[in-house]
Amino acid sequence: MGSARQITGSSGYRSQGSSVQVLHAIRPVESVWIQKPDGKILTHEIKKGTREVRINY
């Protein structure tokens, strides 16, 4: 599948991890899967040559 990251609302007492994620890909990326807290999976297709993706949730 490729790289995966978990983004959470908090990472400790009065703190929050970064919502910005940097992923490295060996092959061209074709899509990104997002699993929401309710378990629903969203797929976002990536156009060839795209270097940055911003997903608003």
C-alpha positions in Angstrom: 0.0 0.0 0.0 2.6 2.6 1.0 3.2 5.1 3.8 0.5 5.5 6.5 0.1 8.1 9.3 -2.4 8.5 12.2 -3.4 12.0 13.0 -5.0 12.5 16.4 -6.6 15.5 18.2 -4.2 15.3 21.1 -0.9 13.6 21.9 -0.6 14.4 25.6 -1.6 16.8 28.4 -2.4 20.2 26.8 -0.7 19.3 23.5 -1.6 18.4 19.9 0.5 16.7 17.2 0.9 18.4 13.9 -1.8 17.8 11.3 0.8 18.3 8.5 2.2 15.0 7.3 5.2 14.4 5.1 5.1 11.1 3.3 7.9 9.7 1.0 6.9 7.6 -2.0 9.2 5.4 -4.1 6.5 5.0 -6.9 4.2 7.7 -8.2 1.2 8.2 -5.9 -2.2 7.4 -7.5 -4.6 8.0 -4.6 -4.8 8.8 -0.9 -7.2 6.9 1.5 -8.6 8.7 4.6 -10.4 6.8 7.3 -12.6 9.0 9.4 -13.3 8.4 13.1 -16.7 6.9 12.2 -14.9 4.2 10.1 -15.9 5.6 6.7 -13.1 5.5 4.2 -12.7 8.3 1.6 -10.5 8.0 -1.5 -8.8 11.1 -3.1 -7.3 10.5 -6.6 -4.0 12.2 -7.2 -3.2 13.7 -10.6 0.1 12.8 -12.2 2.9 15.2 -11.3 1.2 16.5 -8.1 3.7 17.3 -5.4 1.4 18.5 -2.6 -2.1 17.5 -1.5 -4.2 19.5 1.0 -7.2 17.6 2.4 -9.7 19.6 4.5 -11.8 17.7 7.0 
